[in-house]
Amino acid sequence: MFDDWAWKSFVRVVEEAREPTPFKSKAQKRYKAQRRRNDIYTTTGGHKSPSTGSPFKDKLKRFGTDRLRFESLGELLGEEIDLSHLELKDTLSPVLWENGKVREEIRPKLLQIADDFMTSLGLQDQIQDVHLVGSMANYNYSDMSDIDVHIMMDFSVVNEDTDLVRKYFALAKSRWNKNYGLILGGHDVEVYVEDVNKPAIPTARYSLTKDEWIKKPMDKDADIDYDNIRKKVEEKLSEIEEIESLFNKEEYQKAHELAMNMKNKLANFRQSGLNKGGELSTENLVFKVLRRNNMLDKINDYIEESYKNLRSFGL
């Protein structure tokens, strides 16, 4: 039975709720930490070394997750921007794949996660398929890549306002991550619900339900325009530096407006790239570089802090 009470509660507060964002909020940072303590789906098996594929039987460890961190934007602008994590690998991730198929010990775990999530919403009977997408289904994965599990269903079954349903599922996913933050083979598992009536992003897709490729990965010898990516990253960093300057000068209204505008533009920028060129589009890779260097977090922090300064007052 669909969780009708949760849906009605969501509808009542939706106008007050902030629309979910692809950027990492402070809450989402806490969820990431929680994931390291809630590895309830993977306790044995996997690979000791992702490069050699050597097996082991103990509790799985996370792969290296060192992130580049900078004291200031000036330092980042003064550094050579590291794009090495964008390089295409020769093979699909050995964490998930073996002979072109999802590893037989991994597939049921991902399906169970999808079923558990939908069961928590009372919608387990509405699952039409479960897809594995994103860089972990492609050659451009890294040790920081998430395992993106997309649950396919018809949003109109829940409500004719499918945009409202999308927001509901986004909030439900955030709550799920907070409570269970899952790790599989050293990678965070991200669950999404996707409307089967919307055109899919042109990227590699593997049906976990049918255990077969829907769309195979791109050519692993494809060219990446590193010079253009670096140029666009530098442009975006300059925009963030302008926001930082406004905030430091206590021009909070301008800082807030510019940060909000940039957040929305970046989301559209990435989506446009995915729609046109898929995973290897310049827009998507620029977004990944900014995210890896915590610049998306920084934009969100400026939005929150400038708003607090605008609305706070002393007595």
C-alpha positions as CSV (number, residue, x, y, z in Angstrom):
1,M,0.0,0.0,0.0
2,F,1.4,3.4,-1.0
3,D,2.5,5.5,2.0
4,D,-0.4,7.9,1.6
5,W,0.2,9.7,4.9
6,A,3.8,10.6,3.9
7,W,2.5,11.8,0.5
8,K,-0.1,14.1,2.0
9,S,2.4,15.4,4.5
10,F,4.7,16.2,1.7
11,V,2.1,18.0,-0.3
12,R,1.2,20.2,2.7
13,V,4.7,21.4,3.2
14,V,6.0,21.4,-0.4
15,E,5.6,25.1,-0.9
16,E,7.8,25.7,2.2
17,A,10.3,23.0,1.3
18,R,13.4,23.9,-0.6
19,E,13.7,22.1,-3.9
20,P,16.4,19.4,-3.8
21,T,19.6,20.3,-5.4
22,P,22.4,18.3,-7.1
23,F,24.9,20.1,-4.9
24,K,26.1,18.8,-1.6
25,S,24.5,20.5,1.4
26,K,25.8,20.4,5.0
27,A,23.2,17.7,5.6
28,Q,24.4,15.6,2.7
29,K,27.9,15.9,4.0
30,R,26.7,14.3,7.3
31,Y,25.0,11.6,5.2
32,K,28.4,10.8,3.6
33,A,29.9,10.4,7.0
34,Q,27.0,8.2,8.1
35,R,27.6,5.9,5.1
36,R,30.9,4.9,6.6
37,R,29.1,3.6,9.6
38,N,26.2,1.9,8.0
39,D,27.7,-0.6,5.5
40,I,24.8,-3.0,6.1
41,Y,24.7,-4.6,2.6
42,T,28.3,-5.5,2.2
43,T,30.3,-7.3,4.8
44,T,32.3,-9.9,2.9
45,G,33.5,-10.5,-0.6
46,G,34.6,-8.0,-3.1
47,H,38.1,-7.0,-4.2
48,K,41.1,-6.3,-2.0
49,S,42.7,-4.5,-4.9
50,P,40.7,-2.8,-7.7
51,S,43.7,-3.0,-10.0
52,T,44.5,-6.7,-9.6
53,G,41.0,-8.0,-8.6
54,S,42.5,-10.1,-5.8
55,P,39.7,-11.5,-3.6
56,F,39.4,-11.3,0.2
57,K,36.8,-12.4,2.7
58,D,37.0,-9.7,5.4
59,K,34.8,-6.6,5.8
60,L,35.1,-4.4,2.8
61,K,37.2,-1.3,3.0
62,R,36.6,1.9,1.1
63,F,39.0,2.7,-1.7
64,G,41.1,5.8,-1.4
65,T,38.9,8.8,-1.2
66,D,41.4,11.6,-0.8
67,R,39.9,14.8,-2.2
68,L,41.7,17.9,-3.3
69,R,41.1,20.7,-0.8
70,F,42.1,24.3,-1.1
71,E,42.3,27.0,1.5
72,S,40.9,29.6,-0.9
73,L,39.8,30.1,-4.5
74,G,42.9,32.1,-5.1
75,E,45.0,29.0,-4.3
76,L,42.9,26.8,-6.6
77,L,43.1,29.4,-9.4
78,G,46.9,29.5,-8.9
79,E,47.3,25.7,-9.1
80,E,47.3,23.5,-12.2
81,I,43.8,22.1,-12.4
82,D,44.1,18.3,-12.0
83,L,42.0,16.5,-14.6
84,S,43.6,13.1,-14.3
85,H,40.5,11.6,-12.7
86,L,38.7,12.2,-16.0
87,E,40.9,9.8,-17.9
88,L,39.1,6.8,-19.4
89,K,40.1,3.4,-18.0
90,D,40.9,0.4,-20.2
91,T,38.2,-1.8,-18.5
92,L,35.0,-1.3,-16.6
93,S,35.3,-1.2,-12.8
94,P,36.3,-4.6,-11.4
95,V,34.3,-3.8,-8.4
96,L,31.1,-4.3,-10.4
97,W,31.9,-6.0,-13.6
98,E,33.2,-9.3,-14.8
99,N,33.2,-10.4,-18.5
100,G,30.8,-7.6,-19.4
101,K,28.2,-8.5,-16.8
102,V,27.5,-7.2,-13.3
103,R,29.2,-9.5,-10.9
104,E,26.9,-12.2,-9.7
105,E,27.4,-11.5,-6.0
106,I,26.8,-7.7,-6.6
107,R,23.6,-7.7,-8.7
108,P,21.2,-9.1,-6.1
109,K,22.5,-6.6,-3.5
110,L,21.8,-3.7,-5.8
111,L,18.3,-5.0,-6.5
112,Q,17.7,-5.5,-2.8
113,I,18.7,-1.9,-2.1
114,A,16.2,-0.7,-4.8
115,D,13.5,-2.9,-3.4
116,D,14.1,-1.8,0.2
117,F,13.9,1.8,-0.8
118,M,10.6,1.5,-2.6
119,T,9.2,-0.8,0.1
120,S,9.9,2.0,2.6
121,L,7.5,4.2,0.5
122,G,4.9,1.4,0.0
123,L,5.6,1.4,-3.8
124,Q,7.6,-1.8,-4.3
125,D,4.9,-3.2,-6.6
126,Q,5.5,-0.2,-9.0
127,I,9.1,-1.0,-9.9
128,Q,9.2,-1.6,-13.7
129,D,13.0,-2.0,-13.9
130,V,16.2,-1.2,-12.1
131,H,19.1,0.4,-14.1
132,L,22.7,0.9,-13.3
133,V,23.9,4.1,-14.9
134,G,26.6,6.7,-14.6
135,S,30.4,6.5,-14.6
136,M,30.4,3.1,-12.8
137,A,28.7,1.7,-15.8
138,N,31.2,3.3,-18.0
139,Y,35.0,3.7,-18.5
140,N,35.2,7.1,-16.8
141,Y,34.8,5.9,-13.2
142,S,37.2,6.9,-10.4
143,D,37.6,5.9,-6.8
144,M,35.1,8.7,-5.9
145,S,32.4,7.6,-8.3
146,D,29.0,6.8,-6.9
147,I,27.1,3.6,-7.9
148,D,24.0,5.2,-9.4
149,V,20.9,2.9,-9.2
150,H,17.9,4.2,-11.1
151,I,14.5,2.7,-10.2
152,M,12.2,2.9,-13.2
153,M,8.5,3.6,-12.6
154,D,5.5,5.5,-13.9
155,F,5.2,8.7,-11.8
156,S,1.6,9.3,-12.8
157,V,0.7,6.3,-10.7
158,V,1.4,8.4,-7.6
159,N,0.0,11.7,-8.8
160,E,-0.8,13.4,-12.0
161,D,1.5,16.2,-11.0
162,T,4.6,14.4,-11.9
163,D,6.9,17.3,-11.1
164,L,5.7,17.2,-7.6
165,V,6.2,13.4,-7.5
166,R,9.8,14.0,-8.7
167,K,10.5,16.3,-5.8
168,Y,8.8,13.9,-3.4
169,F,11.2,11.1,-4.5
170,A,14.2,13.4,-4.2
171,L,13.3,14.2,-0.6
172,A,12.6,10.6,0.1
173,K,16.0,9.7,-1.3
174,S,17.7,12.2,1.0
175,R,15.9,10.8,4.0
176,W,17.0,7.3,3.0
177,N,20.6,8.3,2.6
178,K,20.5,10.0,6.0
179,N,19.2,6.8,7.7
180,Y,21.1,4.2,5.8
181,G,24.0,5.7,3.7
182,L,25.2,2.6,1.9
183,I,28.6,1.6,0.6
184,L,29.3,-1.2,-1.9
185,G,32.8,-2.2,-2.8
186,G,34.1,1.1,-1.4
187,H,31.6,3.3,-3.4
188,D,28.6,5.2,-2.2
189,V,25.3,3.8,-3.5
190,E,22.9,6.5,-4.8
191,V,19.3,5.5,-5.4
192,Y,17.1,7.6,-7.7
193,V,13.6,7.1,-9.0
194,E,13.2,7.8,-12.7
195,D,10.0,8.4,-14.7
196,V,9.6,5.9,-17.5
197,N,7.6,8.5,-19.5
198,K,10.6,10.9,-19.6
199,P,13.3,10.6,-22.2
200,A,16.4,9.0,-20.7
201,I,19.8,10.7,-20.7
202,P,21.9,9.2,-23.4
203,T,24.4,7.3,-21.3
204,A,25.4,3.7,-20.6
205,R,22.6,1.8,-19.0
206,Y,22.5,-1.8,-17.6
207,S,19.3,-3.5,-16.6
208,L,19.9,-5.1,-13.2
209,T,16.5,-6.8,-13.4
210,K,17.1,-8.4,-16.8
211,D,20.9,-8.7,-16.4
212,E,21.7,-7.2,-19.7
213,W,22.9,-3.9,-21.4
214,I,20.2,-1.4,-22.5
215,K,22.9,0.9,-23.9
216,K,26.5,-0.1,-23.9
217,P,29.4,2.2,-22.7
218,M,30.9,4.7,-25.0
219,D,34.1,4.0,-26.9
220,K,36.9,3.8,-24.3
221,D,39.2,5.4,-26.9
222,A,37.0,8.5,-27.2
223,D,38.7,11.9,-27.1
224,I,38.3,14.3,-24.2
225,D,38.8,18.0,-24.8
226,Y,41.0,18.7,-21.8
227,D,42.0,22.2,-22.9
228,N,38.3,23.3,-23.2
229,I,37.4,21.7,-19.9
230,R,40.3,23.5,-18.2
231,K,39.2,26.8,-19.7
232,K,35.6,26.4,-18.7
233,V,36.6,25.3,-15.1
234,E,38.7,28.5,-14.8
235,E,35.7,30.6,-16.0
236,K,33.4,29.0,-13.4
237,L,36.1,29.5,-10.7
238,S,36.3,33.2,-11.5
239,E,32.5,33.5,-11.1
240,I,32.7,31.8,-7.7
241,E,35.6,34.1,-6.8
242,E,33.3,37.1,-7.6
243,I,30.7,35.6,-5.2
244,E,33.3,35.2,-2.5
245,S,34.4,38.8,-3.0
246,L,30.8,40.1,-2.6
247,F,30.3,38.0,0.5
248,N,33.5,39.2,2.1
249,K,32.4,42.8,1.4
250,E,29.1,42.0,3.2
251,E,27.1,42.6,0.0
252,Y,24.9,39.7,1.0
253,Q,22.0,40.4,-1.3
254,K,24.2,40.5,-4.4
255,A,26.2,37.4,-3.2
256,H,23.0,35.5,-2.6
257,E,21.5,36.3,-6.0
258,L,24.7,35.6,-7.9
259,A,25.2,32.3,-6.0
260,M,21.6,31.2,-6.6
261,N,21.9,32.1,-10.3
262,M,25.2,30.2,-10.7
263,K,23.8,27.1,-9.0
264,N,20.8,27.0,-11.4
265,K,23.0,27.7,-14.4
266,L,25.4,24.9,-13.5
267,A,22.6,22.4,-13.1
268,N,21.2,23.4,-16.6
269,F,24.7,23.5,-18.0
270,R,25.4,19.9,-17.0
271,Q,21.9,18.7,-18.0
272,S,22.4,20.3,-21.5
273,G,25.7,18.5,-21.9
274,L,24.3,15.1,-20.8
275,N,21.4,15.5,-23.2
276,K,23.7,16.4,-26.1
277,G,26.9,14.4,-25.5
278,G,26.3,12.1,-22.6
279,E,28.9,11.2,-19.9
280,L,31.8,12.6,-21.9
281,S,30.3,16.0,-22.7
282,T,32.5,18.9,-21.7
283,E,29.7,20.3,-19.6
284,N,29.4,17.1,-17.5
285,L,33.1,16.8,-17.0
286,V,33.4,20.5,-16.0
287,F,30.7,19.8,-13.4
288,K,32.6,16.7,-12.1
289,V,35.8,18.7,-11.7
290,L,34.0,21.4,-9.8
291,R,32.3,18.8,-7.6
292,R,35.6,16.9,-6.9
293,N,37.2,20.2,-5.7
294,N,34.3,21.0,-3.4
295,M,33.3,24.1,-5.4
296,L,29.6,23.0,-5.5
297,D,29.6,22.8,-1.7
298,K,31.2,26.3,-1.6
299,I,28.4,27.8,-3.8
300,N,25.8,26.2,-1.5
301,D,27.5,27.5,1.6
302,Y,27.5,31.1,0.2
303,I,23.8,30.7,-0.5
304,E,23.1,29.6,3.0
305,E,25.4,32.0,4.8
306,S,24.4,35.1,2.8
307,Y,20.7,34.3,3.4
308,K,21.4,34.0,7.1
309,N,23.1,37.3,7.2
310,L,20.2,38.9,5.2
311,R,17.5,37.6,7.6
312,S,19.3,37.8,10.9
313,F,19.1,40.8,13.2
314,G,20.2,41.6,16.8
315,L,17.9,42.7,19.6
